Amino acid sequence: MKTLASFTLLLSVALVSAAEPAGTPTTISGMKGTAPAAWVKEKPSNLLRSYQFKLPALVKDLADAELAVYPESTPKYESKFKEWKDTFLLPEDKTADDISKVSKLEVNGNMVHVLDVNGTWKYRERPRDPSSKEMLKADYRVVWYVLIGKEETTHIRLSGPKKVVDSHIASVEKWIKELK
């Protein structure tokens, strides 16, 4: 009887484990991790991206968020932060520093510099191409992570409607912090 109960328990655990999606294996700045299964892996929209994920909106009538990974990027985060802050419209009587937050964290001995900006994003599909049409995206949140690794620097951008990004930020930071 004990053997049957043990077998049933083992089979139940195996079935539950098999039902859980595994997620997407990733390599970021020479470190490996697994993106959550809830993130929908997409074909990168351009050659500068190594990974691209759609993070589903949990709120009806809002766009999904996007997470894009740019390997072999510049480690000069200060100049990139200024450039990225300039992609937001400034509300009256506000500065770029008023609508953004800069922080940093350490991941497996590597520094990650973070820029988090909220507001109206002046989005361009190809930011350096003057013929790329600018679209104003109100109430957006964009979080840039500059991971300065031992092998390379990688930029990671999480962008989307503020409510959608808010709902995914914890899973993104968990994924980044768990890179080994």
Secondary structure, DSSP 8 states (H G I E B T S, - for coil): -HHHHHHHHHHHHHHHHHHS---EEEEETTEEEEE-TTSEEE--SSTT-SEEEEE--SSTTS--EEEEEE-S--S-HHHHHHHHHTTEE--TT--TTTTEEEEEEEETTEEEEEEEEEEEEEEESSTT-TTS-EEEEEEEEEEEEEEE-SS-EEEEEEEEEHHHHHHHHHHHHHHHHT--
